[in-house]
Amino acid sequence: MGTDRTTLRLSDERKQLLEDAAGIVVDGPEDDPPRSDVIDAALTHLIESEQNT
């Protein structure tokens, strides 16, 4: 079984959304989380929000 890999095409708007989300995820001014961590956090939040409604 292979590893699923996805290349995201990032429009300027999508890049800005990722930067804004990274600002929420960071642990401090020196923290620069990888995009995968930002996406994981956003997906987790989305799923938890849906489960809590």
N, CA, C and O atoms as a CHARMM CRD file, in Angstrom:
* protein
*
  212
    1    1 MET  N      0.84500  -1.19200   0.00000 PROA 1      0.00000
    2    1 MET  CA     0.00000   0.00000   0.00000 PROA 1      0.00000
    3    1 MET  C      0.88100   1.24300   0.00000 PROA 1      0.00000
    4    1 MET  O      1.77900   1.37300   0.83200 PROA 1      0.00000
    5    2 GLY  N      0.62600   2.14700  -0.92600 PROA 2      0.00000
    6    2 GLY  CA     1.44500   3.34600  -1.05900 PROA 2      0.00000
    7    2 GLY  C      0.97100   4.45900  -0.15600 PROA 2      0.00000
    8    2 GLY  O     -0.06800   4.36600   0.49700 PROA 2      0.00000
    9    3 THR  N      1.75700   5.50800  -0.13600 PROA 3      0.00000
   10    3 THR  CA     1.42700   6.68300   0.65300 PROA 3      0.00000
   11    3 THR  C      0.64900   7.65100  -0.22100 PROA 3      0.00000
   12    3 THR  O      1.05300   7.94400  -1.34600 PROA 3      0.00000
   13    4 ASP  N     -0.46500   8.14800   0.29800 PROA 4      0.00000
   14    4 ASP  CA    -1.23800   9.15200  -0.43400 PROA 4      0.00000
   15    4 ASP  C     -0.51600  10.48500  -0.34000 PROA 4      0.00000
   16    4 ASP  O     -0.21000  10.95800   0.75500 PROA 4      0.00000
   17    5 ARG  N     -0.24700  11.08500  -1.48200 PROA 5      0.00000
   18    5 ARG  CA     0.39300  12.40000  -1.50600 PROA 5      0.00000
   19    5 ARG  C     -0.44300  13.30400  -2.38700 PROA 5      0.00000
   20    5 ARG  O     -0.91400  12.90100  -3.45000 PROA 5      0.00000
   21    6 THR  N     -0.61400  14.50100  -1.94100 PROA 6      0.00000
   22    6 THR  CA    -1.39500  15.47000  -2.69100 PROA 6      0.00000
   23    6 THR  C     -0.60000  16.75300  -2.82900 PROA 6      0.00000
   24    6 THR  O     -0.05300  17.26100  -1.85000 PROA 6      0.00000
   25    7 THR  N     -0.53500  17.27000  -4.02700 PROA 7      0.00000
   26    7 THR  CA     0.07300  18.56700  -4.25200 PROA 7      0.00000
   27    7 THR  C     -1.05400  19.58100  -4.36800 PROA 7      0.00000
   28    7 THR  O     -1.93200  19.45900  -5.22200 PROA 7      0.00000
   29    8 LEU  N     -1.01700  20.58000  -3.49700 PROA 8      0.00000
   30    8 LEU  CA    -2.04500  21.61600  -3.53000 PROA 8      0.00000
   31    8 LEU  C     -1.60800  22.75800  -4.42800 PROA 8      0.00000
   32    8 LEU  O     -0.48800  23.25600  -4.31900 PROA 8      0.00000
   33    9 ARG  N     -2.48300  23.15800  -5.29500 PROA 9      0.00000
   34    9 ARG  CA    -2.23500  24.36700  -6.07600 PROA 9      0.00000
   35    9 ARG  C     -2.75700  25.52200  -5.24200 PROA 9      0.00000
   36    9 ARG  O     -3.94600  25.59900  -4.93300 PROA 9      0.00000
   37   10 LEU  N     -1.85700  26.41200  -4.88500 PROA 10     0.00000
   38   10 LEU  CA    -2.22800  27.47500  -3.96500 PROA 10     0.00000
   39   10 LEU  C     -2.42800  28.79900  -4.69300 PROA 10     0.00000
   40   10 LEU  O     -1.47900  29.41900  -5.17300 PROA 10     0.00000
   41   11 SER  N     -3.67500  29.20700  -4.76000 PROA 11     0.00000
   42   11 SER  CA    -3.97800  30.54400  -5.27100 PROA 11     0.00000
   43   11 SER  C     -3.55500  31.54900  -4.20600 PROA 11     0.00000
   44   11 SER  O     -3.28500  31.17300  -3.06600 PROA 11     0.00000
   45   12 ASP  N     -3.49800  32.80900  -4.57100 PROA 12     0.00000
   46   12 ASP  CA    -3.14700  33.84000  -3.60200 PROA 12     0.00000
   47   12 ASP  C     -4.11900  33.82300  -2.43200 PROA 12     0.00000
   48   12 ASP  O     -3.71500  33.99400  -1.28200 PROA 12     0.00000
   49   13 GLU  N     -5.40600  33.61800  -2.72400 PROA 13     0.00000
   50   13 GLU  CA    -6.41700  33.58700  -1.66300 PROA 13     0.00000
   51   13 GLU  C     -6.19000  32.40600  -0.72000 PROA 13     0.00000
   52   13 GLU  O     -6.31000  32.54900   0.49700 PROA 13     0.00000
   53   14 ARG  N     -5.86500  31.24600  -1.27600 PROA 14     0.00000
   54   14 ARG  CA    -5.62600  30.06300  -0.45800 PROA 14     0.00000
   55   14 ARG  C     -4.35500  30.22600   0.38000 PROA 14     0.00000
   56   14 ARG  O     -4.31300  29.81600   1.54000 PROA 14     0.00000
   57   15 LYS  N     -3.32300  30.82700  -0.21500 PROA 15     0.00000
   58   15 LYS  CA    -2.09500  31.09800   0.54900 PROA 15     0.00000
   59   15 LYS  C     -2.39400  32.01100   1.73400 PROA 15     0.00000
   60   15 LYS  O     -1.88900  31.79500   2.83500 PROA 15     0.00000
   61   16 GLN  N     -3.22100  33.03300   1.50000 PROA 16     0.00000
   62   16 GLN  CA    -3.58000  33.96100   2.58000 PROA 16     0.00000
   63   16 GLN  C     -4.36500  33.24400   3.66900 PROA 16     0.00000
   64   16 GLN  O     -4.14200  33.49200   4.85400 PROA 16     0.00000
   65   17 LEU  N     -5.27900  32.36200   3.28600 PROA 17     0.00000
   66   17 LEU  CA    -6.04000  31.59500   4.27600 PROA 17     0.00000
   67   17 LEU  C     -5.10800  30.72600   5.12300 PROA 17     0.00000
   68   17 LEU  O     -5.27200  30.63900   6.34000 PROA 17     0.00000
   69   18 LEU  N     -4.13600  30.08700   4.48000 PROA 18     0.00000
   70   18 LEU  CA    -3.17700  29.26300   5.22500 PROA 18     0.00000
   71   18 LEU  C     -2.32700  30.11700   6.16400 PROA 18     0.00000
   72   18 LEU  O     -2.04800  29.70400   7.29000 PROA 18     0.00000
   73   19 GLU  N     -1.91500  31.29700   5.71400 PROA 19     0.00000
   74   19 GLU  CA    -1.13100  32.18700   6.57700 PROA 19     0.00000
   75   19 GLU  C     -1.95600  32.64500   7.77700 PROA 19     0.00000
   76   19 GLU  O     -1.45600  32.68600   8.90100 PROA 19     0.00000
   77   20 ASP  N     -3.22400  32.98900   7.53300 PROA 20     0.00000
   78   20 ASP  CA    -4.10000  33.42100   8.62100 PROA 20     0.00000
   79   20 ASP  C     -4.31900  32.28300   9.61500 PROA 20     0.00000
   80   20 ASP  O     -4.28300  32.49800  10.82700 PROA 20     0.00000
   81   21 ALA  N     -4.54700  31.07500   9.10100 PROA 21     0.00000
   82   21 ALA  CA    -4.75100  29.91400   9.96800 PROA 21     0.00000
   83   21 ALA  C     -3.47800  29.59000  10.74500 PROA 21     0.00000
   84   21 ALA  O     -3.54900  29.21400  11.91500 PROA 21     0.00000
   85   22 ALA  N     -2.32100  29.73000  10.11300 PROA 22     0.00000
   86   22 ALA  CA    -1.05800  29.47100  10.79900 PROA 22     0.00000
   87   22 ALA  C     -0.89400  30.42000  11.97200 PROA 22     0.00000
   88   22 ALA  O     -0.33100  30.04500  13.00000 PROA 22     0.00000
   89   23 GLY  N     -1.38100  31.64500  11.82900 PROA 23     0.00000
   90   23 GLY  CA    -1.30900  32.60800  12.92500 PROA 23     0.00000
   91   23 GLY  C     -2.10400  32.17400  14.13800 PROA 23     0.00000
   92   23 GLY  O     -1.80100  32.58500  15.25800 PROA 23     0.00000
   93   24 ILE  N     -3.11100  31.35200  13.93200 PROA 24     0.00000
   94   24 ILE  CA    -3.92300  30.83100  15.03400 PROA 24     0.00000
   95   24 ILE  C     -3.24400  29.62600  15.67600 PROA 24     0.00000
   96   24 ILE  O     -3.33400  29.43400  16.88900 PROA 24     0.00000
   97   25 VAL  N     -2.56600  28.81500  14.86900 PROA 25     0.00000
   98   25 VAL  CA    -1.97800  27.54900  15.32200 PROA 25     0.00000
   99   25 VAL  C     -0.64400  27.73700  16.04300 PROA 25     0.00000
  100   25 VAL  O     -0.27300  26.90300  16.87000 PROA 25     0.00000
  101   26 VAL  N      0.08000  28.81300  15.74600 PROA 26     0.00000
  102   26 VAL  CA     1.44500  28.97600  16.27500 PROA 26     0.00000
  103   26 VAL  C      1.46900  28.97700  17.80300 PROA 26     0.00000
  104   26 VAL  O      0.51800  29.39700  18.46200 PROA 26     0.00000
  105   27 ASP  N      2.58900  28.49200  18.34000 PROA 27     0.00000
  106   27 ASP  CA     2.79700  28.47200  19.79000 PROA 27     0.00000
  107   27 ASP  C      3.51000  29.72000  20.28700 PROA 27     0.00000
  108   27 ASP  O      3.55100  29.96700  21.49200 PROA 27     0.00000
  109   28 GLY  N      4.05900  30.49100  19.39800 PROA 28     0.00000
  110   28 GLY  CA     4.77300  31.69800  19.79700 PROA 28     0.00000
  111   28 GLY  C      5.32000  32.39900  18.58500 PROA 28     0.00000
  112   28 GLY  O      5.18400  31.90500  17.46600 PROA 28     0.00000
  113   29 PRO  N      5.94200  33.55600  18.78800 PROA 29     0.00000
  114   29 PRO  CA     6.41300  34.35300  17.65500 PROA 29     0.00000
  115   29 PRO  C      7.47000  33.66600  16.79500 PROA 29     0.00000
  116   29 PRO  O      7.59900  33.97600  15.61100 PROA 29     0.00000
  117   30 GLU  N      8.22100  32.74100  17.37600 PROA 30     0.00000
  118   30 GLU  CA     9.26700  32.04800  16.62500 PROA 30     0.00000
  119   30 GLU  C      8.77300  30.76600  15.96400 PROA 30     0.00000
  120   30 GLU  O      9.50100  30.14700  15.18800 PROA 30     0.00000
  121   31 ASP  N      7.54200  30.36500  16.26500 PROA 31     0.00000
  122   31 ASP  CA     6.99900  29.11500  15.73600 PROA 31     0.00000
  123   31 ASP  C      6.55500  29.30600  14.29200 PROA 31     0.00000
  124   31 ASP  O      5.90300  30.29900  13.96800 PROA 31     0.00000
  125   32 ASP  N      6.89900  28.37200  13.43500 PROA 32     0.00000
  126   32 ASP  CA     6.49500  28.39200  12.02900 PROA 32     0.00000
  127   32 ASP  C      6.01600  26.98200  11.67300 PROA 32     0.00000
  128   32 ASP  O      6.77600  26.18000  11.13000 PROA 32     0.00000
  129   33 PRO  N      4.73600  26.68300  11.98800 PROA 33     0.00000
  130   33 PRO  CA     4.26300  25.32400  11.78600 PROA 33     0.00000
  131   33 PRO  C      4.21500  24.94900  10.30600 PROA 33     0.00000
  132   33 PRO  O      3.93900  25.79700   9.45800 PROA 33     0.00000
  133   34 PRO  N      4.48500  23.67600   9.99400 PROA 34     0.00000
  134   34 PRO  CA     4.34600  23.23800   8.60600 PROA 34     0.00000
  135   34 PRO  C      2.88800  23.32900   8.16500 PROA 34     0.00000
  136   34 PRO  O      1.96900  23.24900   8.98000 PROA 34     0.00000
  137   35 ARG  N      2.70000  23.49700   6.86600 PROA 35     0.00000
  138   35 ARG  CA     1.32700  23.60000   6.34100 PROA 35     0.00000
  139   35 ARG  C      0.48700  22.39300   6.70700 PROA 35     0.00000
  140   35 ARG  O     -0.71500  22.51200   6.94400 PROA 35     0.00000
  141   36 SER  N      1.12500  21.22200   6.75200 PROA 36     0.00000
  142   36 SER  CA     0.35400  20.01400   7.08800 PROA 36     0.00000
  143   36 SER  C     -0.22000  20.11900   8.49900 PROA 36     0.00000
  144   36 SER  O     -1.33300  19.65100   8.73700 PROA 36     0.00000
  145   37 ASP  N      0.51200  20.72300   9.44400 PROA 37     0.00000
  146   37 ASP  CA    -0.00300  20.89900  10.80400 PROA 37     0.00000
  147   37 ASP  C     -1.16800  21.88000  10.82200 PROA 37     0.00000
  148   37 ASP  O     -2.14600  21.68300  11.54200 PROA 37     0.00000
  149   38 VAL  N     -1.05400  22.94000  10.02200 PROA 38     0.00000
  150   38 VAL  CA    -2.12700  23.93500   9.94100 PROA 38     0.00000
  151   38 VAL  C     -3.38600  23.29300   9.35200 PROA 38     0.00000
  152   38 VAL  O     -4.48700  23.50200   9.86300 PROA 38     0.00000
  153   39 ILE  N     -3.22800  22.52100   8.29000 PROA 39     0.00000
  154   39 ILE  CA    -4.37200  21.85100   7.65600 PROA 39     0.00000
  155   39 ILE  C     -4.98200  20.84300   8.61500 PROA 39     0.00000
  156   39 ILE  O     -6.20500  20.77100   8.73300 PROA 39     0.00000
  157   40 ASP  N     -4.14200  20.05000   9.31400 PROA 40     0.00000
  158   40 ASP  CA    -4.65400  19.08100  10.28500 PROA 40     0.00000
  159   40 ASP  C     -5.47200  19.77400  11.37000 PROA 40     0.00000
  160   40 ASP  O     -6.54900  19.30000  11.73300 PROA 40     0.00000
  161   41 ALA  N     -4.96900  20.89200  11.88900 PROA 41     0.00000
  162   41 ALA  CA    -5.68100  21.61900  12.93600 PROA 41     0.00000
  163   41 ALA  C     -7.01700  22.14600  12.42500 PROA 41     0.00000
  164   41 ALA  O     -8.02500  22.08200  13.12900 PROA 41     0.00000
  165   42 ALA  N     -7.02500  22.66700  11.20000 PROA 42     0.00000
  166   42 ALA  CA    -8.26000  23.19300  10.62600 PROA 42     0.00000
  167   42 ALA  C     -9.28700  22.08100  10.40600 PROA 42     0.00000
  168   42 ALA  O    -10.46800  22.25500  10.70300 PROA 42     0.00000
  169   43 LEU  N     -8.83400  20.94200   9.88800 PROA 43     0.00000
  170   43 LEU  CA    -9.74800  19.82400   9.65800 PROA 43     0.00000
  171   43 LEU  C    -10.29500  19.29000  10.97600 PROA 43     0.00000
  172   43 LEU  O    -11.48400  18.98900  11.07900 PROA 43     0.00000
  173   44 THR  N     -9.43500  19.17100  11.97900 PROA 44     0.00000
  174   44 THR  CA    -9.87400  18.69400  13.29100 PROA 44     0.00000
  175   44 THR  C    -10.91500  19.63300  13.87400 PROA 44     0.00000
  176   44 THR  O    -11.93300  19.18400  14.40100 PROA 44     0.00000
  177   45 HSD  N    -10.66900  20.93300  13.78400 PROA 45     0.00000
  178   45 HSD  CA   -11.62100  21.92000  14.29700 PROA 45     0.00000
  179   45 HSD  C    -12.95800  21.83000  13.56100 PROA 45     0.00000
  180   45 HSD  O    -14.01700  21.89400  14.18500 PROA 45     0.00000
  181   46 LEU  N    -12.91100  21.68400  12.25900 PROA 46     0.00000
  182   46 LEU  CA   -14.12600  21.57900  11.46400 PROA 46     0.00000
  183   46 LEU  C    -14.95300  20.36400  11.88200 PROA 46     0.00000
  184   46 LEU  O    -16.16600  20.46400  12.06400 PROA 46     0.00000
  185   47 ILE  N    -14.29400  19.22600  12.03000 PROA 47     0.00000
  186   47 ILE  CA   -14.98700  17.99500  12.41100 PROA 47     0.00000
  187   47 ILE  C    -15.54900  18.10300  13.82100 PROA 47     0.00000
  188   47 ILE  O    -16.69200  17.71500  14.06400 PROA 47     0.00000
  189   48 GLU  N    -14.74900  18.63400  14.75900 PROA 48     0.00000
  190   48 GLU  CA   -15.23800  18.78100  16.14300 PROA 48     0.00000
  191   48 GLU  C    -16.39900  19.75600  16.20500 PROA 48     0.00000
  192   48 GLU  O    -17.33900  19.53600  16.97000 PROA 48     0.00000
  193   49 SER  N    -16.36500  20.81900  15.43000 PROA 49     0.00000
  194   49 SER  CA   -17.46300  21.77600  15.40000 PROA 49     0.00000
  195   49 SER  C    -18.74200  21.12800  14.89600 PROA 49     0.00000
  196   49 SER  O    -19.82200  21.37500  15.43200 PROA 49     0.00000
  197   50 GLU  N    -18.62100  20.31100  13.88000 PROA 50     0.00000
  198   50 GLU  CA   -19.79000  19.61700  13.32100 PROA 50     0.00000
  199   50 GLU  C    -20.36300  18.62800  14.33200 PROA 50     0.00000
  200   50 GLU  O    -21.58200  18.48400  14.43300 PROA 50     0.00000
  201   51 GLN  N    -19.50500  17.95300  15.07200 PROA 51     0.00000
  202   51 GLN  CA   -19.95700  16.95900  16.05100 PROA 51     0.00000
  203   51 GLN  C    -20.62000  17.63200  17.25000 PROA 51     0.00000
  204   51 GLN  O    -21.44000  17.01500  17.93100 PROA 51     0.00000
  205   52 ASN  N    -20.27400  18.88100  17.50900 PROA 52     0.00000
  206   52 ASN  CA   -20.82600  19.59600  18.66700 PROA 52     0.00000
  207   52 ASN  C    -22.11600  20.36300  18.35800 PROA 52     0.00000
  208   52 ASN  O    -22.64700  21.05600  19.22600 PROA 52     0.00000
  209   53 THR  N    -22.61400  20.24400  17.14000 PROA 53     0.00000
  210   53 THR  CA   -23.83600  20.97800  16.79600 PROA 53     0.00000
  211   53 THR  C    -25.04900  20.13200  16.98500 PROA 53     0.00000
  212   53 THR  O    -26.16600  20.59000  16.74300 PROA 53     0.00000
